[in-house]
Amino acid sequence: MSAYEVVIAGAGRLQELETLKFEYREGRRKREGFVLRYQGDLYAYRNECCHIPMTLDWVDNRFLSRDRRHIQCAGHGALYEPGSGLCVWGPPAGSKLAGFEIELRGDDLVVKIPRSPSP
């Protein structure tokens, strides 16, 4: 399956524990993703809980728990490890957030979105 690229200008300058949302298309559906800098590395995930297909952020672009150690679902409080997307607490425990391959090009982050067949 091929992928297309979404370029997020300036995302390479994100500070530790900063997040940034972006939009992409999955087939004909408009979707959201987010980028997170954690322990110096950048990660990109689909903005969707594994338990119920709803966005994770509390308010626009706020994904982390109060102690800033986990990505937290605003709907029911599930906790995900920032570096792996693994759910460590909550109904989808053991499941992983859908992650994307990424590449840093200067200060821009390129997120590679797998193409899905159009309905």
C-alpha positions in Angstrom: 0.0 0.0 0.0 1.4 3.4 -1.0 1.4 6.5 1.2 1.0 10.2 0.6 2.8 12.9 2.5 1.5 15.7 4.8 4.0 18.4 5.5 3.6 20.2 8.8 5.7 23.3 8.5 7.8 24.2 11.6 6.8 21.0 13.5 10.5 20.1 13.9 10.8 23.0 16.3 8.3 21.6 18.8 9.6 21.8 22.3 9.6 18.8 24.8 6.0 17.6 25.5 4.5 20.1 23.0 1.8 18.8 20.6 0.5 20.0 17.3 -2.6 18.9 15.4 -2.8 18.4 11.7 -5.5 17.3 9.2 -5.3 14.7 6.5 -7.6 12.6 4.3 -8.3 8.9 4.7 -10.1 8.0 1.5 -12.8 10.6 1.3 -12.9 11.3 5.1 -11.2 14.3 6.7 -9.3 13.1 9.7 -7.1 14.6 12.5 -3.7 13.6 13.7 -1.2 15.1 16.1 2.5 15.3 16.5 4.2 15.1 19.9 7.8 15.6 21.0 8.6 13.2 23.8 12.1 12.5 25.3 13.6 14.4 22.3 11.9 12.4 19.6 8.9 13.2 17.4 5.8 10.9 17.2 2.7 11.2 15.0 -0.7 9.6 15.8 -4.2 9.6 14.6 -6.3 11.7 16.9 -8.7 8.9 17.9 -9.1 6.7 21.0 -8.8 2.9 20.5 -11.9 2.3 22.7 -14.4 4.7 21.2 -13.8 6.4 17.9 -13.6 9.9 19.3 -10.9 12.6 19.4 -8.5 12.4 22.3 -7.8 16.1 23.0 -9.4 17.8 26.0 -9.6 21.1 24.3 -8.1 21.9 21.0 -4.5 20.5 20.9 -4.3 19.4 24.6 -3.5 15.7 24.7 -1.4 15.1 27.8 -2.5 14.1 31.3 -2.1 16.6 34.1 1.3 15.0 35.1 2.3 15.2 31.4 3.4 11.5 31.5 0.7 10.1 29.2 -1.5 10.9 26.3 -5.0 10.9 27.9 -8.4 10.4 26.2 -10.8 13.2 27.1 -13.8 10.9 26.9 -13.0 8.3 29.5 -9.5 8.9 30.7 -7.6 6.1 29.1 -3.8 6.6 29.3 -1.4 5.9 26.4 2.4 5.9 26.5 3.7 8.9 24.4 6.6 7.0 22.8 4.7 3.9 21.7 1.0 4.8 21.7 0.3 1.7 23.9 -2.7 2.0 26.2 -1.5 1.3 29.8 -4.8 2.1 31.6 -8.4 2.1 30.6 -10.8 0.0 28.6 -8.6 -0.4 25.5 -5.6 -1.5 27.7 -3.1 -3.3 25.5 -4.2 -1.6 22.3 -2.1 1.0 20.5 -2.9 4.3 18.9 -2.6 4.4 15.1 0.8 5.8 14.5 2.3 7.3 11.3 5.8 7.1 9.9 7.5 10.5 10.0 10.5 12.2 8.5 12.1 15.5 9.5 13.1 17.8 6.7 14.8 20.8 8.2 12.2 22.3 10.5 9.3 20.6 8.7 7.9 17.3 9.6 6.6 15.0 6.9 3.9 12.5 8.0 3.4 9.5 5.7 -0.3 8.6 5.5 -1.1 5.2 4.2 -3.6 5.4 1.2 -6.8 3.6 1.8 -9.1 2.5 -1.0 -11.9 5.0 -1.7 -15.4 3.7 -0.9 
